Amino acid sequence: QSRVSRLLQQAEESRIVRTVVAVPIHVHAELEEALEERFGLVEAHVIETAGDDESEVLRDLAVAAASIFSATSMEATTIGWTSWSRTLRAMIDAMLPIHLGTKNVIEMVGDLGPPDLQHDAARGTQMFASLCGAEPVFLRTPGVVPTPEVARALLGQDSYARHALDMLDSLDIALI
């Protein structure tokens, strides 16, 4: 038993094996239905976390999100991706490759914060797109600007950012 445990631990550390907890579906069905009805959602999930510590909550949400997303049977040609979400970036570690017919994963928020965090967000987008068998579409423009005039000036000079923003009008799924 100890040898098997040690081998499983080494396989997990080498990313050969992943331990994933299957999230029970619809444990809070009444609350989920109320959210769906109130906000016109196609689907809502409410999960419980094992602890109150922020890192535990982040881990539990990420594993649940990966499980729920991986179980979807919906075709999704275009997925909007919130690259600044720590939970969604952590979800990547719990995911296995998924094939929903996805062609593009589009960042939905421009750059925020220091450059090292911007690089982390871009890497997260790249990794998620790879897991979906899709091409990443990056939104490399400031996420917040002081005035509409500045936004128009920036977008007027950046055809890639304009194209990414235009693609957001045709999302099949938005992960936020």
Salt bridges, closest charged atoms under 4 A:
GLU32 OE1 - HIS26 ND1 2.73
GLU43 OE2 - HIS45 NE2 2.54
GLU48 OE2 - HIS28 NE2 3.00
GLU54 OE2 - ARG86 NH2 2.43
ASP60 OD1 - ARG59 NH2 3.13
ASP93 OD1 - ARG15 NH2 3.76
GLU107 OE1 - ARG140 NH1 3.01
ASP111 OD1 - ARG140 NH2 2.17
ASP120 OD1 - ARG123 NH2 2.41
GLU149 OE2 - ARG152 NH2 3.54
